[in-house]
Amino acid sequence: MGYLGTVSGRDEDKISKSNLTIKHSDNTPYFEEANTVIICRKLYVQDMKHESFIANEVDIKKMYPEGKFHTLYIAEIKEIFIRE
């Protein structure tokens, strides 16, 4: 996961380099090697904005030094797979 989280799929085919096996639940891909898989249906999406933070103790410049904020998703959980 360290590799997948540090490389952009726009720059290379990180899935093939990861040696992970892709499985599907309906049309949703997931990795067979995962310990837990949560399949969701997206209900809402919104880009986070600087002016929307209301907690004064959050150091926004430290957390987002380049000003690139996350995207917030709200989803309905459809399935959970747990490897035993």
N, CA, C and O atoms as a DFTB+ gen file, in Angstrom:
336 C
 N C O
     1  1       0.825      -1.194       0.000
     2  2       0.000       0.000       0.000
     3  2       0.868       1.256       0.000
     4  3       0.455       2.300      -0.504
     5  1       2.072       1.154       0.567
     6  2       2.963       2.312       0.547
     7  2       3.279       2.747      -0.865
     8  3       3.333       3.943      -1.151
     9  1       3.489       1.791      -1.750
    10  2       3.770       2.111      -3.157
    11  2       2.549       2.743      -3.822
    12  3       2.673       3.774      -4.483
    13  1       1.375       2.140      -3.655
    14  2       0.167       2.645      -4.306
    15  2      -0.185       4.051      -3.840
    16  3      -0.707       4.849      -4.618
    17  1       0.095       4.358      -2.587
    18  2      -0.241       5.666      -2.045
    19  2       0.742       6.762      -2.396
    20  3       0.467       7.936      -2.149
    21  1       1.889       6.404      -2.969
    22  2       2.897       7.426      -3.277
    23  2       3.107       7.655      -4.768
    24  3       3.826       8.577      -5.153
    25  1       2.493       6.835      -5.610
    26  2       2.665       6.950      -7.056
    27  2       1.312       7.242      -7.690
    28  3       0.302       6.656      -7.300
    29  1       1.289       8.143      -8.663
    30  2       0.051       8.484      -9.346
    31  2      -0.193       7.540     -10.512
    32  3       0.721       7.218     -11.271
    33  1      -1.433       7.103     -10.641
    34  2      -1.818       6.279     -11.776
    35  2      -1.772       7.041     -13.087
    36  3      -1.807       6.436     -14.158
    37  1      -1.695       8.358     -13.014
    38  2      -1.553       9.165     -14.230
    39  2      -0.151       9.062     -14.802
    40  3       0.058       9.276     -15.996
    41  1       0.818       8.730     -13.939
    42  2       2.215       8.689     -14.360
    43  2       2.681       7.304     -14.789
    44  3       3.603       7.183     -15.595
    45  1       2.055       6.265     -14.262
    46  2       2.451       4.897     -14.607
    47  2       1.329       3.940     -14.275
    48  3       0.388       4.306     -13.570
    49  1       1.415       2.716     -14.775
    50  2       0.425       1.681     -14.476
    51  2       0.801       1.021     -13.155
    52  3       1.405      -0.051     -13.127
    53  1       0.434       1.681     -12.068
    54  2       0.855       1.209     -10.757
    55  2       0.154      -0.090     -10.349
    56  3       0.679      -0.828      -9.515
    57  1      -0.989      -0.376     -10.902
    58  2      -1.689      -1.617     -10.560
    59  2      -0.891      -2.823     -11.044
    60  3      -0.709      -3.785     -10.297
    61  1      -0.413      -2.781     -12.289
    62  2       0.349      -3.927     -12.801
    63  2       1.684      -4.077     -12.077
    64  3       2.175      -5.194     -11.915
    65  1       2.275      -2.968     -11.643
    66  2       3.546      -3.024     -10.919
    67  2       3.381      -3.491      -9.474
    68  3       4.359      -3.885      -8.840
    69  1       2.157      -3.451      -8.948
    70  2       1.922      -3.804      -7.544
    71  2       1.851      -5.311      -7.308
    72  3       1.947      -5.761      -6.167
    73  1       1.683      -6.093      -8.374
    74  2       1.527      -7.549      -8.271
    75  2       0.302      -7.957      -7.452
    76  3       0.292      -9.026      -6.841
    77  1      -0.727      -7.112      -7.439
    78  2      -1.977      -7.438      -6.762
    79  2      -2.971      -8.007      -7.777
    80  3      -2.877      -7.719      -8.970
    81  1      -3.918      -8.811      -7.304
    82  2      -4.906      -9.448      -8.156
    83  2      -6.216      -8.674      -8.087
    84  3      -6.764      -8.466      -7.004
    85  1      -6.713      -8.251      -9.235
    86  2      -7.969      -7.498      -9.271
    87  2      -9.142      -8.469      -9.383
    88  3      -9.171      -9.336     -10.256
    89  1     -10.102      -8.304      -8.483
    90  2     -11.369      -9.034      -8.515
    91  2     -12.467      -7.985      -8.705
    92  3     -12.195      -6.786      -8.644
    93  1     -13.700      -8.430      -8.934
    94  2     -14.813      -7.497      -9.120
    95  2     -16.037      -7.953      -8.328
    96  3     -16.318      -9.147      -8.212
    97  1     -16.746      -6.983      -7.796
    98  2     -18.073      -7.194      -7.246
    99  2     -18.992      -6.361      -8.125
   100  3     -18.969      -5.132      -8.059
   101  1     -19.798      -7.019      -8.944
   102  2     -20.507      -6.357     -10.041
   103  2     -19.450      -5.677     -10.910
   104  3     -18.597      -6.366     -11.470
   105  1     -19.476      -4.380     -11.039
   106  2     -18.478      -3.681     -11.864
   107  2     -17.427      -2.960     -11.027
   108  3     -16.634      -2.187     -11.565
   109  1     -17.412      -3.200      -9.726
   110  2     -16.488      -2.498      -8.842
   111  2     -15.236      -3.335      -8.605
   112  3     -15.327      -4.444      -8.079
   113  1     -14.064      -2.817      -8.988
   114  2     -12.826      -3.579      -8.778
   115  2     -12.328      -3.457      -7.342
   116  3     -12.531      -2.441      -6.679
   117  1     -11.676      -4.511      -6.883
   118  2     -10.999      -4.495      -5.588
   119  2      -9.848      -5.492      -5.656
   120  3      -9.762      -6.285      -6.593
   121  1      -8.967      -5.450      -4.668
   122  2      -7.817      -6.342      -4.648
   123  2      -8.125      -7.589      -3.832
   124  3      -8.565      -7.498      -2.686
   125  1      -7.891      -8.749      -4.426
   126  2      -8.130     -10.027      -3.758
   127  2      -7.298     -10.136      -2.474
   128  3      -7.734     -10.776      -1.517
   129  1      -6.132      -9.534      -2.440
   130  2      -5.228      -9.634      -1.295
   131  2      -5.630      -8.747      -0.117
   132  3      -5.023      -8.833       0.950
   133  1      -6.636      -7.904      -0.292
   134  2      -7.058      -6.994       0.778
   135  2      -7.635      -7.765       1.960
   136  3      -8.332      -8.763       1.777
   137  1      -7.343      -7.299       3.170
   138  2      -7.927      -7.911       4.371
   139  2      -9.389      -7.522       4.535
   140  3     -10.209      -8.331       4.970
   141  1      -9.716      -6.269       4.181
   142  2     -11.082      -5.766       4.268
   143  2     -11.388      -4.963       3.017
   144  3     -10.588      -4.125       2.601
   145  1     -12.539      -5.213       2.418
   146  2     -12.989      -4.471       1.247
   147  2     -14.366      -3.914       1.563
   148  3     -15.252      -4.646       2.005
   149  1     -14.543      -2.622       1.339
   150  2     -15.846      -1.985       1.539
   151  2     -16.307      -1.465       0.181
   152  3     -15.687      -0.570      -0.395
   153  1     -17.395      -2.031      -0.321
   154  2     -17.964      -1.627      -1.606
   155  2     -19.058      -0.601      -1.312
   156  3     -19.992      -0.868      -0.556
   157  1     -18.924       0.579      -1.925
   158  2     -19.856       1.674      -1.647
   159  2     -20.490       2.209      -2.925
   160  3     -19.975       2.018      -4.027
   161  1     -21.612       2.879      -2.746
   162  2     -22.255       3.629      -3.824
   163  2     -22.150       5.101      -3.447
   164  3     -22.645       5.519      -2.400
   165  1     -21.502       5.883      -4.307
   166  2     -21.329       7.303      -4.017
   167  2     -22.683       8.018      -4.056
   168  3     -23.476       7.841      -4.981
   169  1     -22.919       8.828      -3.025
   170  2     -24.157       9.596      -2.929
   171  2     -23.918      11.092      -3.113
   172  3     -24.788      11.816      -3.597
   173  1     -22.716      11.551      -2.717
   174  2     -22.445      12.988      -2.713
   175  2     -20.946      13.202      -2.846
   176  3     -20.158      12.441      -2.285
   177  1     -20.551      14.222      -3.577
   178  2     -19.134      14.562      -3.727
   179  2     -18.987      16.083      -3.691
   180  3     -19.801      16.812      -4.259
   181  1     -17.935      16.548      -3.014
   182  2     -17.675      17.986      -2.931
   183  2     -16.191      18.209      -2.687
   184  3     -15.585      17.529      -1.859
   185  1     -15.615      19.147      -3.395
   186  2     -14.228      19.530      -3.149
   187  2     -14.156      20.351      -1.873
   188  3     -14.956      21.265      -1.673
   189  1     -13.196      20.028      -1.007
   190  2     -12.996      20.798       0.222
   191  2     -12.419      22.161      -0.141
   192  3     -11.660      22.277      -1.103
   193  1     -12.775      23.195       0.624
   194  2     -12.298      24.553       0.383
   195  2     -11.717      25.135       1.673
   196  3     -12.172      24.815       2.771
   197  1     -10.723      25.977       1.525
   198  2     -10.076      26.631       2.665
   199  2     -11.101      27.335       3.552
   200  3     -11.051      27.201       4.775
   201  1     -12.017      28.073       2.961
   202  2     -12.964      28.880       3.738
   203  2     -14.023      28.045       4.463
   204  3     -14.760      28.574       5.295
   205  1     -14.105      26.759       4.159
   206  2     -15.103      25.909       4.813
   207  2     -14.615      25.301       6.120
   208  3     -15.417      24.732       6.861
   209  1     -13.326      25.403       6.427
   210  2     -12.809      24.880       7.700
   211  2     -13.282      25.783       8.831
   212  3     -13.107      27.000       8.774
   213  1     -13.885      25.185       9.865
   214  2     -14.380      25.978      10.988
   215  2     -13.595      25.727      12.269
   216  3     -13.761      26.462      13.242
   217  1     -12.748      24.710      12.290
   218  2     -11.935      24.406      13.470
   219  2     -10.662      25.245      13.405
   220  3      -9.796      25.007      12.563
   221  1     -10.556      26.205      14.280
   222  2      -9.414      27.121      14.276
   223  2      -8.086      26.443      14.576
   224  3      -7.033      26.937      14.172
   225  1      -8.126      25.305      15.287
   226  2      -6.882      24.639      15.657
   227  2      -6.265      23.847      14.495
   228  3      -5.135      23.374      14.613
   229  1      -6.980      23.697      13.388
   230  2      -6.450      22.981      12.234
   231  2      -5.441      23.873      11.516
   232  3      -5.775      24.971      11.070
   233  1      -4.206      23.390      11.411
   234  2      -3.150      24.131      10.712
   235  2      -3.232      23.783       9.222
   236  3      -2.571      22.859       8.746
   237  1      -4.050      24.537       8.509
   238  2      -4.325      24.250       7.104
   239  2      -3.061      24.333       6.259
   240  3      -2.873      23.513       5.360
   241  1      -2.203      25.290       6.524
   242  2      -0.975      25.428       5.728
   243  2      -0.039      24.244       5.940
   244  3       0.702      23.864       5.032
   245  1      -0.071      23.660       7.137
   246  2       0.756      22.480       7.403
   247  2       0.141      21.240       6.760
   248  3       0.856      20.427       6.173
   249  1      -1.169      21.092       6.865
   250  2      -1.842      19.913       6.322
   251  2      -1.923      19.931       4.799
   252  3      -1.851      18.883       4.157
   253  1      -2.072      21.116       4.228
   254  2      -2.199      21.267       2.775
   255  2      -1.236      22.346       2.299
   256  3      -1.675      23.414       1.873
   257  1       0.071      22.087       2.361
   258  2       1.057      23.128       2.045
   259  2       0.965      23.648       0.608
   260  3       1.344      24.788       0.340
   261  1       0.477      22.843      -0.296
   262  2       0.360      23.280      -1.687
   263  2      -1.047      23.785      -2.011
   264  3      -1.328      24.147      -3.153
   265  1      -1.928      23.810      -1.011
   266  2      -3.289      24.288      -1.217
   267  2      -4.161      23.330      -2.010
   268  3      -5.221      23.717      -2.502
   269  1      -3.725      22.084      -2.138
   270  2      -4.509      21.071      -2.855
   271  2      -5.314      20.276      -1.829
   272  3      -4.772      19.417      -1.134
   273  1      -6.591      20.566      -1.742
   274  2      -7.449      19.949      -0.746
   275  2      -8.022      18.624      -1.236
   276  3      -8.073      18.357      -2.436
   277  1      -8.448      17.806      -0.287
   278  2      -9.087      16.533      -0.603
   279  2     -10.481      16.756      -1.191
   280  3     -11.024      17.860      -1.143
   281  1     -11.034      15.705      -1.732
   282  2     -12.423      15.683      -2.160
   283  2     -13.190      14.846      -1.153
   284  3     -12.766      13.743      -0.805
   285  1     -14.308      15.360      -0.688
   286  2     -15.138      14.697       0.311
   287  2     -16.216      13.868      -0.383
   288  3     -16.906      14.358      -1.277
   289  1     -16.354      12.616       0.030
   290  2     -17.389      11.739      -0.505
   291  2     -18.278      11.257       0.632
   292  3     -17.799      10.972       1.730
   293  1     -19.556      11.169       0.364
   294  2     -20.501      10.507       1.256
   295  2     -21.049       9.324       0.458
   296  3     -21.463       9.474      -0.692
   297  1     -21.044       8.146       1.084
   298  2     -21.408       6.948       0.341
   299  2     -22.262       6.012       1.186
   300  3     -22.246       6.057       2.416
   301  1     -22.999       5.175       0.493
   302  2     -23.776       4.113       1.116
   303  2     -22.966       2.818       0.999
   304  3     -22.531       2.450      -0.092
   305  1     -22.768       2.143       2.111
   306  2     -22.050       0.861       2.087
   307  2     -22.987      -0.207       1.533
   308  3     -24.093      -0.406       2.034
   309  1     -22.518      -0.892       0.482
   310  2     -23.309      -1.939      -0.164
   311  2     -22.869      -3.340       0.268
   312  3     -23.706      -4.216       0.490
   313  1     -21.542      -3.551       0.388
   314  2     -20.996      -4.859       0.770
   315  2     -19.711      -4.654       1.551
   316  3     -18.999      -3.668       1.357
   317  1     -19.421      -5.605       2.444
   318  2     -18.138      -5.628       3.150
   319  2     -17.597      -7.049       3.054
   320  3     -18.293      -8.007       3.391
   321  1     -16.349      -7.185       2.590
   322  2     -15.681      -8.476       2.544
   323  2     -14.541      -8.446       3.558
   324  3     -13.737      -7.514       3.563
   325  1     -14.472      -9.454       4.408
   326  2     -13.403      -9.551       5.396
   327  2     -12.701     -10.886       5.196
   328  3     -13.318     -11.950       5.248
   329  1     -11.401     -10.801       4.968
   330  2     -10.614     -12.027       4.783
   331  2     -10.290     -12.621       6.145
   332  3      -9.852     -11.909       7.048
   333  1     -10.502     -13.911       6.294
   334  2     -10.238     -14.566       7.580
   335  2      -9.010     -15.417       7.493
   336  3      -8.626     -16.049       8.477
